[in-house]
Amino acid sequence: MKIDKKIIIKVLKKERAKEEAIRKRNEYLLEECLQQSYYAYKKDWRGACEALGKEEDCNLPSSTSERLNRLFKECRDECFRKYPID
């Protein structure tokens, strides 16, 4: 059985196009996810400052800032797991 080279090339091009579309979609969704993570982080930081009666970009106690930073990193890491681009 002989396989036509044109058919193989056509199938490979379709596969590449599909992979590229998935990569572009993931790039977009990754950026959205990272932005949402950052906005949530800033909102949580602001809320913690307000709870202490301070300005919104205050210096928080280290236990609070470390917790917020850890949560932010976990959210960002989850974005990279959900939307791989390579």
N, C-alpha and C positions, 0 to 999 in steps of 0.2 A: 504494500500500500504506500503510495507516494503522497506526501503532504505538500500542498502548494505553499511556496515561500511567501506569497502575497497574503495568504490567509494567516500564517504565523505572524507576519509583520503587523497585520491589522489587529490581531488579538493582543499582541504586545503593546501596541500604541494605545488601545483601549484600556489595558491594565495600567499603563503609566498615567494616562489621563485621569483614571479613577483615583490612583494613589495621590496624584497632585491635587485633585479636588478635596480629598480627605485631609491632606496636609494643610491646604489653605483654610479649610473649615476649622481645623484644630487651632491654627494660628489665631484666627479671629476669636474663637471661643476661649482660648487661653488668655488672650489680652483682656477680654471681658471679665473672665474669672479673676484675673490678677487685679483689675481695677476694683471689682466688687470687694475683694479681700482687703485692699488698701482703704477703701471708703469705710468698711466695717471697722477696721483697725482705728482709723481716725475718729470715728463716731464713738467707739468704746473709750478711747483716750480722753476725748472731750467730756464724755459722761463721767469718767472717773475724776477728772479735774473739777467738774461742776459739783460732784458729790462731796468734794473736799472744800468747796467754796472758793476755788481758784480760777484763774483765767484758763481758757480752753487749751492752750499749748503749754501747760504748766509742767514742772518737774514733779513727777509722781514718785512716791516711795518705791524703792528698788523692788520690793516684792510684787507690787502692782505692775510696774513697768516690765519686769521680767515675765510675768504671766501674760500680759498683753502681747509682748514681743514673741513669746513662744506660740501663742495662739495664731498670731499673724503668720509666722513661719509655717505652722502646720497647715493653715489654709492655703498658703502659696504652694507648698509641696503637693497638696491635694490637687491643685489646679494643674500642675505639671504631670501628675499621674493620670488625671482624667483626659488631658488633651496633649498627648505626645506629638511633637512636631518633627522628630527625626526618625 
